[in-house]
Amino acid sequence: MDRRELLKGTGLLMGALMLPAYGRVVAAEVLSTKLDVGFKKKLADVALNAATKGGASYCDVRIGRYLRQFVITRETKVENIVNTESLGAGIRVIANGAWGFAATNDLTEDGVAAAAAQAVGIAKANAKIQTEPVQLAPTPGVGEVSWATPIVRNAMDVPIKQKVDLLMSVNNAALKSGADFIRSIMFLVNEQKYFASTDGSYIDQDIHRIWSPMQVTAVDKKTGKFRIRRGLSAPMGMGYEYLDARKDGRIVLPGGATVYSTSYDMHADAIAAARQARQKLSAPSVKPGKYDLVLDPSHLWLTIHESVGHPTELDRVLGYEANFAGTSFVTLDKWKSGNFKYGSDKITIFADKTQPHTLGAVGYDDEGVKTQRWDLIKDGVLVNYQAIRDQAHILGLKASQGCCYADNWANVQFQRMANVSLAPGKDKQTAAEMIKNVENGIYIIGDGSFSIDQQRYNAQFGGQLFYEIKNGAITQQIEDVAYQIRTPEFWNSCVGVCDERDFRFGGSFFDGKGQPIQVSAVSHGSSTARFNGVNVINTARSLG
Amino acid sequence: MNMFNEQDARALLEKVVKMSKADECTATLDGKIDGNIRYALNNISTSGVINDCDLAVSVAYGKRVGTSTINRFDDASLEHCVRRAEELARLAPENPEFMPAIPKQAYKPSNTWSDKTAAINPDFRAQVAADCILPCRKDSLVAAGFFNDTQAFTAICNSNGNFGYQRSTDANFTCTVRTADGQGSGWVARNVADVSTFNTKSEIGIAIDKAKRSVDAKALEPGKYTVVLEPAASAHLISDMMEGFDARQCDEGRSFLTKKGGGNRLGEKVFDERVTLYADPWDADSAVVPWDEEGMARQRTPIITKGVVDSLEYSRYWAKLKGKQPSAKHGNIILVGGDKSTMDLVKTTKKGILVTRTWYIRLVDPQTVLLTGLTRDGTFYIEDGEIKYPIKNFRFNESPVIMLNNVEEFGKPVRVTDDESNFVMMIPPMKLREFTFTSLSDAV
């Protein structure tokens, strides 16, 4: 995930005009409609036939309509409201044992047939230096089926005025509570994806996601210092109901900070962010050294994502991502040994593409495989990876695990991370009870700066809120904290995970991988967990 | 049709602008044909061609604005897109920061097109992959790489009579070569506008050599070291620093160029006097389209001159508020250097570290532009002007502002792009003192 990809993901680098706009939903009629399934099936059949006729032994067609809406504000102004719509078809084939792919926005029978022929041509050109033909794990054709994200209220149907009123109220609340600046955004995504393949599947899916991040800044002009506190929401696979600010979505943590589960009170979080940003300006700087860390799920999701989610992607393990995202320390010999201790016996981590409210939840992946749940690490031991159809045979699997994804009709689908989560602890324990036993620690809430090497050994993470723990009690807010880990040592230093009452999701809306780079959205759940003896550095610097 | 010629793009955009009944209308059209090939484990993994084109329409009634985009161009779709933008605008409240559509600009074309790059076909891409894979297979090494070529056009038109059209091409090559046991890794990258200046066979030799030489890396203690950074290793860090040159951010107290007590540090010496950085859309090696996303004409602009902050970027709104001249967003940045190659800088280094590539760079503290990241794919210890041995990768925590105060020497700039930067950059190899490595990484 990175800034450029975030911008790319929002369409702001796509040549779209970046002028401020505001309004009620214009496009209500556009954003609420769908392409006729019969039309999509007809086009898909044309492409499948053209590919087969051209010599393809396999073909899949994805006809996608990708709708996005962004409401972007700062302080008392709406900077921009953007509705984007992108429609086209991506056609993937195997010919002469090699993959080929072509995409087109020309959704006529001639257009998709030409793209299918182009994909076959590319596959044949590639086959000339291919040493091993693609081995595709079988997946049953499912006929004509459909799946939709279980939402209560389609966010695309909510009038823009209501969205703007919410963000303006959020911004005003932050400014009144001590913020100098605030940027708040609402991102809405609707992927209307139609998948058809020569296996006999015709799958129509309607997927919804929502994210409403904010960034609150406090400035001390006298010293020239500024501090930022970002929102503590999570991007979710939900409708507009996520922003309903229900009381049952609110969790007050030890030390007084409030975090959220499946309902976000953006207004209350903005007020807290303003106050905490100002407190950060005068909070003492951390003394570097070894600390016991108590990590809230709003923070831990990102550590799980980087140090477990990515290294257990089989394409990375095998070397397919060696040129960019990198390889993985979780090599096949470690898995084959059956006893690689990834973490302590408190650690069970699972992949799951079916959990409600998550970003990765779909009925079928982008190569027509029904989604599922499976363990990656069981009681500390590595037991599995994340694999798709052309990789399954490497693990001796008879079928894909269903984690193939493309971020657009124009990009080819490939292995992407499922939702990867830390299972709750088996023993009853709350975060407050966990903190009571910590002598010298730091309690970290919210995700911050993140970086990890190309094999996922050495990582560094920041956060939003840092609380010093002394002799079982939270003493004060501190600043300039980042911790550095070596992945297996870190997970083996885990001495406790709170129970399922504390289980919450965080997630990434724009996780980047691949060349050309593609984004995907993925959730990671956990309960609060404790890690002993972690190296904490001080990030304060002087520019003279 | 996705690659419109100038005549067709103008006809379509003028039609769109005329369709609008709003006070003003601006329309942009961006199309591209993007071909790519990706290979790993000495085999081609994915390859394809993407055709797409987007129209964006922005209209205003007074200070009320609406924007809409679409990628279909029949008359009904165009009409629909314009009416959608108009409906948005009519419903909008006045935006106090509204700036009217730009007046007619004089765009001096820049040389961003190459017929040879535009003519790249699937066989050419497959040959690039083969030229990397075959020598690696022969040498028991493993190649993973990506070659991407783009032909694109951008066109802009508004109701003030402004119009611009320009085509561009770009080819980008990266390849990682690893030893079969995974103990050595080397990397090479090349970005060109004209593919006739690119030769896969000579480029791949660089990655092969680094892969072989990086086996059996020794561990050095983390700490402050003199470093020789290859251009690709520092490009991302320099690019990230450029956000701090936004005048509004400075004046609001949110940049490293903010002055204590208020205001900004324009005119102050903030960097070593050997640091001179500018933007120039017509630069022969790093030409970019001579206007920005808003349509503002880009100019050759000094940014840092001999260490002194020479200019800040003023948006039209902020310029009006502050009584300054507005400036277009830069499309390229050029850091002035000398004539020496990376290896020439190594030769003059008593003790230091050569860094091929940096990775996963993220902002730790915006106050100081403190960035963290890691070295990768070719990190070597230098002693008495020679590369002595490979070393294990490091994590660094360093600010480009501090880096550019610790300059020992700059070499000859080369064209660099970065997956996470919007700039085309001319960056020299650089020798810097006291670069801060904070921990070791086991990653190869």
Interface residues (C-beta under 8 A of the other chain):
Chain A: D2 R3 R4 E5 G11 L13 M14 G15 A16 L17 M18 L19 P20 A21 Y22 G23 R24 V26 A27 V30 K77 V78 N80 I81 V82 N83 T84 E85 S86 L87 G88 A98 W99 G100 F101 A102 A103 T104 N105 D106 Q118 A119 G121 I122 A123 A125 N126 K128 I129 Q130 T131 E132 I160 K161 D180 F181 T217 V219 K221 K222 T223 G224 K225 F226 R227 I228 L318 G319 Y320 E321 A322 N323 F324 G326 T327 F329 T331 A410 N411 V412 F414 S449 F450 S451 I452 D453 Q454 Q455 R456 Y457 N458 Q460 G462 D480 A482 Q484 R486 Q515 P516 I517 N535 I537 T539 A540 R541 S542 L543 G544
Chain B: N2 T26 T28 L29 D30 D34 N36 I37 R38 A40 L41 N42 N43 I44 S45 T46 S47 G48 V49 I50 N51 D52 C53 D54 A56 V57 S58 A60 R64 V65 G66 T67 S68 T69 I70 N71 R72 R84 A85 E87 L88 A89 R90 L91 A92 P93 N95 P96 E97 F98 P122 D123 R125 A126 A129 A130 I133 L134 V142 A144 G145 F146 N148 T154 T174 C175 T176 R178 G182 S185 W187 E252 G253 R254 F256 T258 K259 K260 G261 G262 E293 E294 W359 Y360 I361 R362 L363 V364 D365 P366 Q367 T368 L370 T372 G373 L374 R376 N393 R395 N397 S399 V401 I402 N405 D419 E420 S421 N422 T438 S439 L440 S441 D442 A443 V444
